[in-house]
Each structure stands twice: as C-alpha cells, then as structure tokens.
Amino acid sequence: MVTFIVDFLKKNMTKENAIKLFQDQRVRVHWNEENEKWYFSIIDVIGVLTDSENPRKYWSVLKTRLKKEGSEVATNCSRLKLLALDGKMRLTDVADTEQLLRLIQSIPSPKAEPFKVWLAKVGYERIEETEDPELAFDRAMENGKNSELRKLYKL
C-alpha cells in the first residue's frame, strides 16, 4: 500500500496539491493560484502538533470549543479535496497561513509552544516598528545582509 501511495504521489503531486513534511510527518497542502495562498490540512497539522491518536476527533472538539468562545477561525475554515492515504480525493478542513497561526495558538501542546513564542516575538517587533518605523528599516537591513537592499544603499 505504501509503495502505491508513494508512486501515486510522485506522478500526481504538483505545487497546487502537495505534501510537506514537518518533523517527518506529512502535512497536505494546496496552493491556490487565484488567491496566491497556501492552504494546510488542519487535521494533519493537529496530528503533528499534538501526537493525538485521533486528530480528526481532536479537531472536532477544538472546533466546537472555538465556536463557543466566539472565535471565527473555526467558522472561516474552508474545505478542499485533498489526497487521502487511500489514494482518493476527500474533502478536508483547511486553513490559510493566517488562520493556521491563529489555530496553533489554541492548541495546548509542547510542540505548539515554539510557534506561540515566535508569534509573540514577531507581534512585539511589529508593535515596536509601529512606534519607531526606523526599526523596520534596520531589521530589513539586518535580515538581508547580502541582499539587493544592502547593495542599493551600499552598506
């Protein structure tokens, strides 16, 4: 069965309908050319971050809790047909990058913690840049040490 899936994936996976690996676990993704956005299988991400025996059930419970709290993340998720392990295209809840990052914040798991720390750091930096726009320029220069930006300003 595994050989069939690997062969099928090699023949049929494209940028529009791909599988990404995170810590050696698969996460199905879909590129929407029109919206220019990646969409990620929520169940796959939950499986990676929680090591849940049943990520589908975990998502169902989390979705119910989020809806009760008034979160729009669960309500605004789309469903796309993604390739399942049985080789068939099945409807799956998906989230774009912004929705996924918001969803990760709701997952109580040690594996989700590095994402939460990173999100807090990035958020703090954006607030700083709002207060002092020169910081944004400095960070851009620092992050692009060998970039065209540095060459443009001859730094």
N, C-alpha and C positions, 0 to 999 in steps of 0.2 A: 504494500500500500504506500509506504513512504517513497519508494522509487517512483511509483506512478505520479505522486504529488510533485516530487522534485522535477521530473521530466515535464509535467504539465506546466509548472511554473516557469521553467526555462523557456518554453515555447510561447507562453501566453502573457507573461508579466511585462508591463510597459511602465513608463513614467506615470501614466494615468491610473494604473491599477497595480501597485507594487506591494512588496512586503519588506519592511525594515526590521532589523534585528536590534534589540535592546537587551543587553546582558544575556545574549544567546537565546532570547525568547522572541518569537515573532510578533510583530505588530503590523496588521494590514493597514495600508494607506491608499488614498485615492487623490490624484491631482485633478483639480477642476480647472481646466484651461480658461473657461469663461470668467470665473471669479478670481483666478490666479491664486488659489488657496489649496493647501493640503488638508485632507480630512483623514482622521485617525479612528480606527475601530476602538470604541470606548471599552468594550469587553476585553480586548487584547491588552490595552493599557492597564486596566484594573487588574488583570491577571498578573502582569509583570510587577506592578507596584504592591500588590497585597499577598501574592502567593496563595490566593484563595483557591480552595478545591472546586468552587463553582462561581467563577467570575460573573456569569450571567445573573445568578441569584443575588450576588453582592451588588451589582449594578441596579437591579430591580429595587432592592431595599434602599440603596443610596438615593435613587431617583425619587422614590416616594418621600423620603426624609427631606430632600432638597425642595420638592414641590410644597411640602407643608411649611417650610421655612420661607417660602416666597421667592426662592431662587429661580431665575429664568434660565439657568444653564440646562437643567433637565428638560424644560419646556421647549427650548430653542434648538435642541439637537435634531439633526436630520437623520434620515435612514437611506442608506445606499446599498446596492447589491455588491457584495464583496465575495471573493473566492473563499469558500469554506474548506475544511480539511477533507471533506468527501468529494471535492472537486467541483461542486456545484456553486453557482452564484446565489447567495442568500442575503435577504435584507438584514442589515446590521445597523445599530445606532452608531453614528459617527459624530465627531466634533472637530471644528477647525482649531487652529492653534490657540487662539484666544480662549475659546470655550474649554479646550483641554487644560490649559493652565489654570483656569478658574476651577475646573473639576478636581484637579490634583490637590488644590488647597483644601478640599473637602474630604480627602482620603486620609484617615488616621493610620499611618503606616510608616515605619522607619525608612522604607525605601522612598517614600514620597518626601521625606524631610529635606534632602538636599535641594529638591526643586523649590520647596517653600522658602528655604534660606536664600536661594538665588533670586526668587521673585521679590522677596523683601529688599534685597540689596539693590536690585535694578529699580524698584519703585522708589527707594530712598534717593538713589542717584538722580532720577528724573525730577524729584521734588527739589533737590539741590540745584539742578540745572534751570529750573523754572525761576528760582530765586536769584541765580547768578548764571546767565546764559554763557558767559565765558568758559565756565566749567565744561559745557557740552563741546565747545571747540577744543579745549585742552584734552578731553577724553578721546575725541575723534583723532586728534594728532597722535596721542599715545597709542591708541589701538591700531593705528595704521602707520607704524614706524617706517615701513618701506613702501608705503602706498603712493599713488599718484598725488594724493593730497599733500604729502610731505614734499614731494618734488615740486609741486605747484608753488608752494610757499618757500621752497629752497631751505628747508630746515634739516 
